[in-house]
Amino acid sequence: MAETVYALCLLASLVCAALLLKNYRYTRLRLILWTGLCFSAMALNNLLLLTDLLIGPLADLSIPRVATAVIAVGLLLYGMITEVT
């Protein structure tokens, strides 16, 4: 059951990232770019979480998962700080 939820979260973040980056191509608003990159990093984080759940104790992916989460939040924070008008 948990695998299904994590897979749906991965799918949702991929769709959000794709839609945001597609919208950036037309509008050229940089905040949309930073948000799209944030969702791309969140999708990678969800993929690592799903992989960590599926492989179990064979490998510990907690450090890469935390790193991608920090990168995702950092991208969004940077975009919000730099794009204040």
Phi and psi restraints in degrees (range 20) as a CNS / XPLOR table:
assign (resid 1 and name C) (resid 2 and name N)
       (resid 2 and name CA) (resid 2 and name C) 1.0 -64.1 20.0 2
assign (resid 2 and name N) (resid 2 and name CA)
       (resid 2 and name C) (resid 3 and name N) 1.0 -35.3 20.0 2
assign (resid 2 and name C) (resid 3 and name N)
       (resid 3 and name CA) (resid 3 and name C) 1.0 -61.7 20.0 2
assign (resid 3 and name N) (resid 3 and name CA)
       (resid 3 and name C) (resid 4 and name N) 1.0 -38.1 20.0 2
assign (resid 3 and name C) (resid 4 and name N)
       (resid 4 and name CA) (resid 4 and name C) 1.0 -65.4 20.0 2
assign (resid 4 and name N) (resid 4 and name CA)
       (resid 4 and name C) (resid 5 and name N) 1.0 -43.1 20.0 2
assign (resid 4 and name C) (resid 5 and name N)
       (resid 5 and name CA) (resid 5 and name C) 1.0 -64.1 20.0 2
assign (resid 5 and name N) (resid 5 and name CA)
       (resid 5 and name C) (resid 6 and name N) 1.0 -45.0 20.0 2
assign (resid 5 and name C) (resid 6 and name N)
       (resid 6 and name CA) (resid 6 and name C) 1.0 -66.8 20.0 2
assign (resid 6 and name N) (resid 6 and name CA)
       (resid 6 and name C) (resid 7 and name N) 1.0 -35.1 20.0 2
assign (resid 6 and name C) (resid 7 and name N)
       (resid 7 and name CA) (resid 7 and name C) 1.0 -67.3 20.0 2
assign (resid 7 and name N) (resid 7 and name CA)
       (resid 7 and name C) (resid 8 and name N) 1.0 -39.0 20.0 2
assign (resid 7 and name C) (resid 8 and name N)
       (resid 8 and name CA) (resid 8 and name C) 1.0 -67.4 20.0 2
assign (resid 8 and name N) (resid 8 and name CA)
       (resid 8 and name C) (resid 9 and name N) 1.0 -36.4 20.0 2
assign (resid 8 and name C) (resid 9 and name N)
       (resid 9 and name CA) (resid 9 and name C) 1.0 -63.8 20.0 2
assign (resid 9 and name N) (resid 9 and name CA)
       (resid 9 and name C) (resid 10 and name N) 1.0 -41.1 20.0 2
assign (resid 9 and name C) (resid 10 and name N)
       (resid 10 and name CA) (resid 10 and name C) 1.0 -61.5 20.0 2
assign (resid 10 and name N) (resid 10 and name CA)
       (resid 10 and name C) (resid 11 and name N) 1.0 -45.3 20.0 2
assign (resid 10 and name C) (resid 11 and name N)
       (resid 11 and name CA) (resid 11 and name C) 1.0 -63.3 20.0 2
assign (resid 11 and name N) (resid 11 and name CA)
       (resid 11 and name C) (resid 12 and name N) 1.0 -42.2 20.0 2
assign (resid 11 and name C) (resid 12 and name N)
       (resid 12 and name CA) (resid 12 and name C) 1.0 -63.6 20.0 2
assign (resid 12 and name N) (resid 12 and name CA)
       (resid 12 and name C) (resid 13 and name N) 1.0 -42.9 20.0 2
assign (resid 12 and name C) (resid 13 and name N)
       (resid 13 and name CA) (resid 13 and name C) 1.0 -69.8 20.0 2
assign (resid 13 and name N) (resid 13 and name CA)
       (resid 13 and name C) (resid 14 and name N) 1.0 -32.9 20.0 2
assign (resid 13 and name C) (resid 14 and name N)
       (resid 14 and name CA) (resid 14 and name C) 1.0 -65.6 20.0 2
assign (resid 14 and name N) (resid 14 and name CA)
       (resid 14 and name C) (resid 15 and name N) 1.0 -41.9 20.0 2
assign (resid 14 and name C) (resid 15 and name N)
       (resid 15 and name CA) (resid 15 and name C) 1.0 -65.1 20.0 2
assign (resid 15 and name N) (resid 15 and name CA)
       (resid 15 and name C) (resid 16 and name N) 1.0 -44.1 20.0 2
assign (resid 15 and name C) (resid 16 and name N)
       (resid 16 and name CA) (resid 16 and name C) 1.0 -61.5 20.0 2
assign (resid 16 and name N) (resid 16 and name CA)
       (resid 16 and name C) (resid 17 and name N) 1.0 -44.5 20.0 2
assign (resid 16 and name C) (resid 17 and name N)
       (resid 17 and name CA) (resid 17 and name C) 1.0 -62.4 20.0 2
assign (resid 17 and name N) (resid 17 and name CA)
       (resid 17 and name C) (resid 18 and name N) 1.0 -44.2 20.0 2
assign (resid 17 and name C) (resid 18 and name N)
       (resid 18 and name CA) (resid 18 and name C) 1.0 -63.2 20.0 2
assign (resid 18 and name N) (resid 18 and name CA)
       (resid 18 and name C) (resid 19 and name N) 1.0 -44.0 20.0 2
assign (resid 18 and name C) (resid 19 and name N)
       (resid 19 and name CA) (resid 19 and name C) 1.0 -66.4 20.0 2
assign (resid 19 and name N) (resid 19 and name CA)
       (resid 19 and name C) (resid 20 and name N) 1.0 -39.8 20.0 2
assign (resid 19 and name C) (resid 20 and name N)
       (resid 20 and name CA) (resid 20 and name C) 1.0 -67.0 20.0 2
assign (resid 20 and name N) (resid 20 and name CA)
       (resid 20 and name C) (resid 21 and name N) 1.0 -43.5 20.0 2
assign (resid 20 and name C) (resid 21 and name N)
       (resid 21 and name CA) (resid 21 and name C) 1.0 -69.2 20.0 2
assign (resid 21 and name N) (resid 21 and name CA)
       (resid 21 and name C) (resid 22 and name N) 1.0 -33.6 20.0 2
assign (resid 21 and name C) (resid 22 and name N)
       (resid 22 and name CA) (resid 22 and name C) 1.0 -65.6 20.0 2
assign (resid 22 and name N) (resid 22 and name CA)
       (resid 22 and name C) (resid 23 and name N) 1.0 -41.8 20.0 2
assign (resid 22 and name C) (resid 23 and name N)
       (resid 23 and name CA) (resid 23 and name C) 1.0 -65.2 20.0 2
assign (resid 23 and name N) (resid 23 and name CA)
       (resid 23 and name C) (resid 24 and name N) 1.0 -34.7 20.0 2
assign (resid 23 and name C) (resid 24 and name N)
       (resid 24 and name CA) (resid 24 and name C) 1.0 -63.1 20.0 2
assign (resid 24 and name N) (resid 24 and name CA)
       (resid 24 and name C) (resid 25 and name N) 1.0 -35.8 20.0 2
assign (resid 24 and name C) (resid 25 and name N)
       (resid 25 and name CA) (resid 25 and name C) 1.0 -59.9 20.0 2
assign (resid 25 and name N) (resid 25 and name CA)
       (resid 25 and name C) (resid 26 and name N) 1.0 -31.2 20.0 2
assign (resid 25 and name C) (resid 26 and name N)
       (resid 26 and name CA) (resid 26 and name C) 1.0 -91.5 20.0 2
assign (resid 26 and name N) (resid 26 and name CA)
       (resid 26 and name C) (resid 27 and name N) 1.0 -37.0 20.0 2
assign (resid 26 and name C) (resid 27 and name N)
       (resid 27 and name CA) (resid 27 and name C) 1.0 -95.6 20.0 2
assign (resid 27 and name N) (resid 27 and name CA)
       (resid 27 and name C) (resid 28 and name N) 1.0 -27.3 20.0 2
assign (resid 27 and name C) (resid 28 and name N)
       (resid 28 and name CA) (resid 28 and name C) 1.0 60.2 20.0 2
assign (resid 28 and name N) (resid 28 and name CA)
       (resid 28 and name C) (resid 29 and name N) 1.0 26.7 20.0 2
assign (resid 28 and name C) (resid 29 and name N)
       (resid 29 and name CA) (resid 29 and name C) 1.0 -82.9 20.0 2
assign (resid 29 and name N) (resid 29 and name CA)
       (resid 29 and name C) (resid 30 and name N) 1.0 121.3 20.0 2
assign (resid 29 and name C) (resid 30 and name N)
       (resid 30 and name CA) (resid 30 and name C) 1.0 -68.9 20.0 2
assign (resid 30 and name N) (resid 30 and name CA)
       (resid 30 and name C) (resid 31 and name N) 1.0 -26.8 20.0 2
assign (resid 30 and name C) (resid 31 and name N)
       (resid 31 and name CA) (resid 31 and name C) 1.0 -64.4 20.0 2
assign (resid 31 and name N) (resid 31 and name CA)
       (resid 31 and name C) (resid 32 and name N) 1.0 -34.7 20.0 2
assign (resid 31 and name C) (resid 32 and name N)
       (resid 32 and name CA) (resid 32 and name C) 1.0 -66.6 20.0 2
assign (resid 32 and name N) (resid 32 and name CA)
       (resid 32 and name C) (resid 33 and name N) 1.0 -37.1 20.0 2
assign (resid 32 and name C) (resid 33 and name N)
       (resid 33 and name CA) (resid 33 and name C) 1.0 -61.3 20.0 2
assign (resid 33 and name N) (resid 33 and name CA)
       (resid 33 and name C) (resid 34 and name N) 1.0 -48.5 20.0 2
assign (resid 33 and name C) (resid 34 and name N)
       (resid 34 and name CA) (resid 34 and name C) 1.0 -64.4 20.0 2
assign (resid 34 and name N) (resid 34 and name CA)
       (resid 34 and name C) (resid 35 and name N) 1.0 -36.7 20.0 2
assign (resid 34 and name C) (resid 35 and name N)
       (resid 35 and name CA) (resid 35 and name C) 1.0 -68.6 20.0 2
assign (resid 35 and name N) (resid 35 and name CA)
       (resid 35 and name C) (resid 36 and name N) 1.0 -39.8 20.0 2
assign (resid 35 and name C) (resid 36 and name N)
       (resid 36 and name CA) (resid 36 and name C) 1.0 -63.4 20.0 2
assign (resid 36 and name N) (resid 36 and name CA)
       (resid 36 and name C) (resid 37 and name N) 1.0 -40.4 20.0 2
assign (resid 36 and name C) (resid 37 and name N)
       (resid 37 and name CA) (resid 37 and name C) 1.0 -66.3 20.0 2
assign (resid 37 and name N) (resid 37 and name CA)
       (resid 37 and name C) (resid 38 and name N) 1.0 -36.5 20.0 2
assign (resid 37 and name C) (resid 38 and name N)
       (resid 38 and name CA) (resid 38 and name C) 1.0 -61.9 20.0 2
assign (resid 38 and name N) (resid 38 and name CA)
       (resid 38 and name C) (resid 39 and name N) 1.0 -46.1 20.0 2
assign (resid 38 and name C) (resid 39 and name N)
       (resid 39 and name CA) (resid 39 and name C) 1.0 -67.8 20.0 2
assign (resid 39 and name N) (resid 39 and name CA)
       (resid 39 and name C) (resid 40 and name N) 1.0 -30.0 20.0 2
assign (resid 39 and name C) (resid 40 and name N)
       (resid 40 and name CA) (resid 40 and name C) 1.0 -64.9 20.0 2
assign (resid 40 and name N) (resid 40 and name CA)
       (resid 40 and name C) (resid 41 and name N) 1.0 -42.5 20.0 2
assign (resid 40 and name C) (resid 41 and name N)
       (resid 41 and name CA) (resid 41 and name C) 1.0 -67.2 20.0 2
assign (resid 41 and name N) (resid 41 and name CA)
       (resid 41 and name C) (resid 42 and name N) 1.0 -35.2 20.0 2
assign (resid 41 and name C) (resid 42 and name N)
       (resid 42 and name CA) (resid 42 and name C) 1.0 -66.2 20.0 2
assign (resid 42 and name N) (resid 42 and name CA)
       (resid 42 and name C) (resid 43 and name N) 1.0 -36.2 20.0 2
assign (resid 42 and name C) (resid 43 and name N)
       (resid 43 and name CA) (resid 43 and name C) 1.0 -64.4 20.0 2
assign (resid 43 and name N) (resid 43 and name CA)
       (resid 43 and name C) (resid 44 and name N) 1.0 -41.4 20.0 2
assign (resid 43 and name C) (resid 44 and name N)
       (resid 44 and name CA) (resid 44 and name C) 1.0 -63.0 20.0 2
assign (resid 44 and name N) (resid 44 and name CA)
       (resid 44 and name C) (resid 45 and name N) 1.0 -39.4 20.0 2
assign (resid 44 and name C) (resid 45 and name N)
       (resid 45 and name CA) (resid 45 and name C) 1.0 -61.9 20.0 2
assign (resid 45 and name N) (resid 45 and name CA)
       (resid 45 and name C) (resid 46 and name N) 1.0 -43.9 20.0 2
assign (resid 45 and name C) (resid 46 and name N)
       (resid 46 and name CA) (resid 46 and name C) 1.0 -65.3 20.0 2
assign (resid 46 and name N) (resid 46 and name CA)
       (resid 46 and name C) (resid 47 and name N) 1.0 -36.1 20.0 2
assign (resid 46 and name C) (resid 47 and name N)
       (resid 47 and name CA) (resid 47 and name C) 1.0 -64.4 20.0 2
assign (resid 47 and name N) (resid 47 and name CA)
       (resid 47 and name C) (resid 48 and name N) 1.0 -42.9 20.0 2
assign (resid 47 and name C) (resid 48 and name N)
       (resid 48 and name CA) (resid 48 and name C) 1.0 -64.7 20.0 2
assign (resid 48 and name N) (resid 48 and name CA)
       (resid 48 and name C) (resid 49 and name N) 1.0 -37.9 20.0 2
assign (resid 48 and name C) (resid 49 and name N)
       (resid 49 and name CA) (resid 49 and name C) 1.0 -64.0 20.0 2
assign (resid 49 and name N) (resid 49 and name CA)
       (resid 49 and name C) (resid 50 and name N) 1.0 -45.1 20.0 2
assign (resid 49 and name C) (resid 50 and name N)
       (resid 50 and name CA) (resid 50 and name C) 1.0 -64.0 20.0 2
assign (resid 50 and name N) (resid 50 and name CA)
       (resid 50 and name C) (resid 51 and name N) 1.0 -42.4 20.0 2
assign (resid 50 and name C) (resid 51 and name N)
       (resid 51 and name CA) (resid 51 and name C) 1.0 -63.3 20.0 2
assign (resid 51 and name N) (resid 51 and name CA)
       (resid 51 and name C) (resid 52 and name N) 1.0 -42.4 20.0 2
assign (resid 51 and name C) (resid 52 and name N)
       (resid 52 and name CA) (resid 52 and name C) 1.0 -62.9 20.0 2
assign (resid 52 and name N) (resid 52 and name CA)
       (resid 52 and name C) (resid 53 and name N) 1.0 -38.3 20.0 2
assign (resid 52 and name C) (resid 53 and name N)
       (resid 53 and name CA) (resid 53 and name C) 1.0 -69.1 20.0 2
assign (resid 53 and name N) (resid 53 and name CA)
       (resid 53 and name C) (resid 54 and name N) 1.0 -39.6 20.0 2
assign (resid 53 and name C) (resid 54 and name N)
       (resid 54 and name CA) (resid 54 and name C) 1.0 -75.2 20.0 2
assign (resid 54 and name N) (resid 54 and name CA)
       (resid 54 and name C) (resid 55 and name N) 1.0 -37.1 20.0 2
assign (resid 54 and name C) (resid 55 and name N)
       (resid 55 and name CA) (resid 55 and name C) 1.0 -85.3 20.0 2
assign (resid 55 and name N) (resid 55 and name CA)
       (resid 55 and name C) (resid 56 and name N) 1.0 -14.8 20.0 2
assign (resid 55 and name C) (resid 56 and name N)
       (resid 56 and name CA) (resid 56 and name C) 1.0 64.1 20.0 2
assign (resid 56 and name N) (resid 56 and name CA)
       (resid 56 and name C) (resid 57 and name N) 1.0 -133.7 20.0 2
assign (resid 56 and name C) (resid 57 and name N)
       (resid 57 and name CA) (resid 57 and name C) 1.0 -79.0 20.0 2
assign (resid 57 and name N) (resid 57 and name CA)
       (resid 57 and name C) (resid 58 and name N) 1.0 4.7 20.0 2
assign (resid 57 and name C) (resid 58 and name N)
       (resid 58 and name CA) (resid 58 and name C) 1.0 -67.9 20.0 2
assign (resid 58 and name N) (resid 58 and name CA)
       (resid 58 and name C) (resid 59 and name N) 1.0 -32.6 20.0 2
assign (resid 58 and name C) (resid 59 and name N)
       (resid 59 and name CA) (resid 59 and name C) 1.0 -150.8 20.0 2
assign (resid 59 and name N) (resid 59 and name CA)
       (resid 59 and name C) (resid 60 and name N) 1.0 148.5 20.0 2
assign (resid 59 and name C) (resid 60 and name N)
       (resid 60 and name CA) (resid 60 and name C) 1.0 -106.3 20.0 2
assign (resid 60 and name N) (resid 60 and name CA)
       (resid 60 and name C) (resid 61 and name N) 1.0 112.6 20.0 2
assign (resid 60 and name C) (resid 61 and name N)
       (resid 61 and name CA) (resid 61 and name C) 1.0 -104.0 20.0 2
assign (resid 61 and name N) (resid 61 and name CA)
       (resid 61 and name C) (resid 62 and name N) 1.0 22.9 20.0 2
assign (resid 61 and name C) (resid 62 and name N)
       (resid 62 and name CA) (resid 62 and name C) 1.0 -67.5 20.0 2
assign (resid 62 and name N) (resid 62 and name CA)
       (resid 62 and name C) (resid 63 and name N) 1.0 -37.6 20.0 2
assign (resid 62 and name C) (resid 63 and name N)
       (resid 63 and name CA) (resid 63 and name C) 1.0 -68.0 20.0 2
assign (resid 63 and name N) (resid 63 and name CA)
       (resid 63 and name C) (resid 64 and name N) 1.0 -47.0 20.0 2
assign (resid 63 and name C) (resid 64 and name N)
       (resid 64 and name CA) (resid 64 and name C) 1.0 -63.4 20.0 2
assign (resid 64 and name N) (resid 64 and name CA)
       (resid 64 and name C) (resid 65 and name N) 1.0 -33.5 20.0 2
assign (resid 64 and name C) (resid 65 and name N)
       (resid 65 and name CA) (resid 65 and name C) 1.0 -64.9 20.0 2
assign (resid 65 and name N) (resid 65 and name CA)
       (resid 65 and name C) (resid 66 and name N) 1.0 -45.0 20.0 2
assign (resid 65 and name C) (resid 66 and name N)
       (resid 66 and name CA) (resid 66 and name C) 1.0 -66.4 20.0 2
assign (resid 66 and name N) (resid 66 and name CA)
       (resid 66 and name C) (resid 67 and name N) 1.0 -39.1 20.0 2
assign (resid 66 and name C) (resid 67 and name N)
       (resid 67 and name CA) (resid 67 and name C) 1.0 -62.8 20.0 2
assign (resid 67 and name N) (resid 67 and name CA)
       (resid 67 and name C) (resid 68 and name N) 1.0 -42.8 20.0 2
assign (resid 67 and name C) (resid 68 and name N)
       (resid 68 and name CA) (resid 68 and name C) 1.0 -69.0 20.0 2
assign (resid 68 and name N) (resid 68 and name CA)
       (resid 68 and name C) (resid 69 and name N) 1.0 -33.1 20.0 2
assign (resid 68 and name C) (resid 69 and name N)
       (resid 69 and name CA) (resid 69 and name C) 1.0 -66.6 20.0 2
assign (resid 69 and name N) (resid 69 and name CA)
       (resid 69 and name C) (resid 70 and name N) 1.0 -41.5 20.0 2
assign (resid 69 and name C) (resid 70 and name N)
       (resid 70 and name CA) (resid 70 and name C) 1.0 -65.9 20.0 2
assign (resid 70 and name N) (resid 70 and name CA)
       (resid 70 and name C) (resid 71 and name N) 1.0 -40.2 20.0 2
assign (resid 70 and name C) (resid 71 and name N)
       (resid 71 and name CA) (resid 71 and name C) 1.0 -63.5 20.0 2
assign (resid 71 and name N) (resid 71 and name CA)
       (resid 71 and name C) (resid 72 and name N) 1.0 -42.4 20.0 2
assign (resid 71 and name C) (resid 72 and name N)
       (resid 72 and name CA) (resid 72 and name C) 1.0 -61.4 20.0 2
assign (resid 72 and name N) (resid 72 and name CA)
       (resid 72 and name C) (resid 73 and name N) 1.0 -47.8 20.0 2
assign (resid 72 and name C) (resid 73 and name N)
       (resid 73 and name CA) (resid 73 and name C) 1.0 -67.2 20.0 2
assign (resid 73 and name N) (resid 73 and name CA)
       (resid 73 and name C) (resid 74 and name N) 1.0 -37.6 20.0 2
assign (resid 73 and name C) (resid 74 and name N)
       (resid 74 and name CA) (resid 74 and name C) 1.0 -63.1 20.0 2
assign (resid 74 and name N) (resid 74 and name CA)
       (resid 74 and name C) (resid 75 and name N) 1.0 -40.6 20.0 2
assign (resid 74 and name C) (resid 75 and name N)
       (resid 75 and name CA) (resid 75 and name C) 1.0 -62.7 20.0 2
assign (resid 75 and name N) (resid 75 and name CA)
       (resid 75 and name C) (resid 76 and name N) 1.0 -45.1 20.0 2
assign (resid 75 and name C) (resid 76 and name N)
       (resid 76 and name CA) (resid 76 and name C) 1.0 -67.0 20.0 2
assign (resid 76 and name N) (resid 76 and name CA)
       (resid 76 and name C) (resid 77 and name N) 1.0 -41.1 20.0 2
assign (resid 76 and name C) (resid 77 and name N)
       (resid 77 and name CA) (resid 77 and name C) 1.0 -64.4 20.0 2
assign (resid 77 and name N) (resid 77 and name CA)
       (resid 77 and name C) (resid 78 and name N) 1.0 -43.7 20.0 2
assign (resid 77 and name C) (resid 78 and name N)
       (resid 78 and name CA) (resid 78 and name C) 1.0 -60.6 20.0 2
assign (resid 78 and name N) (resid 78 and name CA)
       (resid 78 and name C) (resid 79 and name N) 1.0 -44.6 20.0 2
assign (resid 78 and name C) (resid 79 and name N)
       (resid 79 and name CA) (resid 79 and name C) 1.0 -62.6 20.0 2
assign (resid 79 and name N) (resid 79 and name CA)
       (resid 79 and name C) (resid 80 and name N) 1.0 -40.6 20.0 2
assign (resid 79 and name C) (resid 80 and name N)
       (resid 80 and name CA) (resid 80 and name C) 1.0 -69.6 20.0 2
assign (resid 80 and name N) (resid 80 and name CA)
       (resid 80 and name C) (resid 81 and name N) 1.0 -35.6 20.0 2
assign (resid 80 and name C) (resid 81 and name N)
       (resid 81 and name CA) (resid 81 and name C) 1.0 -72.2 20.0 2
assign (resid 81 and name N) (resid 81 and name CA)
       (resid 81 and name C) (resid 82 and name N) 1.0 -44.1 20.0 2
assign (resid 81 and name C) (resid 82 and name N)
       (resid 82 and name CA) (resid 82 and name C) 1.0 -77.9 20.0 2
assign (resid 82 and name N) (resid 82 and name CA)
       (resid 82 and name C) (resid 83 and name N) 1.0 -22.5 20.0 2
assign (resid 82 and name C) (resid 83 and name N)
       (resid 83 and name CA) (resid 83 and name C) 1.0 -98.6 20.0 2
assign (resid 83 and name N) (resid 83 and name CA)
       (resid 83 and name C) (resid 84 and name N) 1.0 15.1 20.0 2
assign (resid 83 and name C) (resid 84 and name N)
       (resid 84 and name CA) (resid 84 and name C) 1.0 -71.4 20.0 2
assign (resid 84 and name N) (resid 84 and name CA)
       (resid 84 and name C) (resid 85 and name N) 1.0 128.6 20.0 2
